[in-house]
Amino acid sequence: MLTGNEHIKRLTEATITKGREPHSIIITGERGQGRRTAAKYIAASMLCEKNNGRPCGVCKSCRMIRDGIHPDFMTAQPNENGNYPVEQIREIVSNAVVAPNEGRVKVYLIPELERSIITGEQVQNILLKLIEEPPDHVVMILTADSKEAFLQTILSRAIALSVVPCTKEECISYLGTLGKYEYDEIAGACDALGGNIGSCIEYLEKQSIFFAVQNARAISAALVSGDEYELLRVLNETDSKKGQLRETLRLLSEILRDGAVASYGGVLTSCSNKNARALSQRYGSGRCSKLYRCVSEHMTKLDRNCSKTLVINSLCAGLSVI
Ligand SMILES: [Zn+2]
């Protein structure tokens, strides 16, 4: 179930077969690249009844993890803004001392910590005691987009793993095995989102991601042509849903990041290599970096619940003066 990322599979197998499973694991990587799948893989490896370092995929425990019903694999649930309620984390800490229900260990997963902007630090402080002195049967897995989301005190006590994107070929082949999509659809998704399987599935399943890709391409094209009216028009068109604007800005920031590295021959991974190269030619690396920072700052504003209209107007003004 975990595509690519052999380094994670090898390390998991080695630690389990030597009986030296870590108690705290941090998994970093971009959204959609498989952080949660990697966490599930590790949990399944630790809880598999065959206990040989890899999930067998057929025992009761592996099947329960696949179906999301294993009583010893718990995933914390953030609120709609991505913040974890601190009461929930306190409950995890007090439950952790209780022995596992069925398996050798209890695995707790707290995913996407980078989105818990308001409570992220508090959450980690609450977990610190458990991470410093974990009961033998407790494994804590935290995920985020980068190590910057973690407190130093947590980082120093956890094993840090990072998921790497699959190749386009691996992604196309995996999506093909699902038997749900036409080849052309899969190729279109991989063309927009590279080897990011999670994002490709979202692109194929959810119209909002499909439109976010189209919008990010249109905004970057407007930046290339210097058309402020078009810029404002597309930004306003990003629907009334905040999620779609956020996703559009994330994809746009990747195009701008690629624009900043294109002139150095960096690897381009955004949803529009063509626009990234054109931006690089028009603005140069330095101004592309400034545009990238401007978009990133506005993503943070959205995460902090600023009004969408204010964010759009401020972003448009910000991008126009660079
Ligand atoms: Zn198994």
Boltz pocket constraint, residues with backbone or C-beta under 6 A from the ligand:
constraints:
  - pocket:
      binder: B
      contacts: [[A, 44], [A, 47], [A, 48], [A, 49], [A, 50], [A, 54], [A, 55], [A, 56], [A, 57], [A, 58], [A, 59], [A, 60], [A, 61], [A, 62], [A, 63]]
      max_distance: 6.0
